[in-house]
Amino acid sequence: MDDLSEREQAILFEWTRSVLDAAVYAGLIVPPWRPTEHAYSLLHGYFGLGFTPEEGAEALFARRH
C-alpha cells in the first residue's frame, strides 16, 4: 500500500470495511473475523480492479467450486 496516497489509503480502508460489512450481511463470515495480510493483499487488488464491495466480498469469501 506504499504506492497509495494518504487519501487513497483512506478510501481503500473504507472500501475494505464495506466489503466486510457486505460479507457479514451475505452470511459469508461471522464476526469477529480478522483479515490476514494475504486477505488485505487480495482486497487491495480487487479494489484496484474496480470491484464493488459486494463483488469483493464474493471474490474473497464465496465458496469455490
CORJO-V517554 format. One record per pair of residues at least 24 apart in sequence whose C-alpha atoms are under 10 Angstrom apart, sorted by the first residue. I is the first residue (numbers start at 1). J is the second residue. D is the distance in Angstrom with one decimal. If there is no record, write none. Layout:
# CORJO-V517554
I:J:D ; I:J:D
This chain:
# CORJO-V517554
1:40:9.7 ; 1:41:8.7 ; 1:44:7.9 ; 9:44:9.9 ; 11:47:9.7 ; 12:43:8.9 ; 12:44:7.4 ; 12:47:7.1 ; 12:48:9.2 ; 13:40:10.0 ; 13:44:9.5 ; 14:53:9.8 ; 15:43:9.1 ; 15:44:9.6 ; 15:47:7.7 ; 15:51:9.8 ; 15:52:8.3 ; 15:53:6.4 ; 15:56:9.3 ; 16:40:8.3 ; 16:43:7.0 ; 16:44:8.4 ; 16:46:9.9 ; 16:47:8.4 ; 16:53:7.3 ; 16:56:8.5 ; 16:57:9.2 ; 17:53:8.5 ; 18:52:9.0 ; 18:53:5.6 ; 18:54:8.0 ; 18:56:9.3 ; 18:57:8.8 ; 19:43:8.6 ; 19:47:10.0 ; 19:51:9.9 ; 19:52:8.1 ; 19:53:4.3 ; 19:54:6.1 ; 19:55:8.1 ; 19:56:6.0 ; 19:57:5.2 ; 19:58:8.9 ; 19:60:9.2 ; 20:53:8.0 ; 20:54:9.0 ; 20:56:8.9 ; 20:57:6.7 ; 20:60:9.8 ; 20:61:9.7 ; 21:53:8.5 ; 21:54:8.9 ; 21:57:8.6 ; 22:52:10.0 ; 22:53:6.7 ; 22:54:5.7 ; 22:55:9.0 ; 22:56:8.8 ; 22:57:6.3 ; 22:58:8.8 ; 23:53:8.7 ; 23:54:7.4 ; 23:55:9.7 ; 23:56:8.7 ; 23:57:5.1 ; 23:58:7.4 ; 23:60:8.9 ; 23:61:7.3 ; 23:62:8.9 ; 24:57:8.9 ; 25:54:9.8 ; 25:57:10.0 ; 26:54:8.9 ; 26:57:8.6 ; 26:58:8.9 ; 26:61:10.0 ; 26:62:9.7 ; 27:61:9.7 ; 27:62:9.8 ; 28:57:8.0 ; 28:58:8.2 ; 28:60:9.4 ; 28:61:6.0 ; 28:62:6.6 ; 28:63:8.7 ; 29:57:9.5 ; 29:61:7.5 ; 29:62:9.5
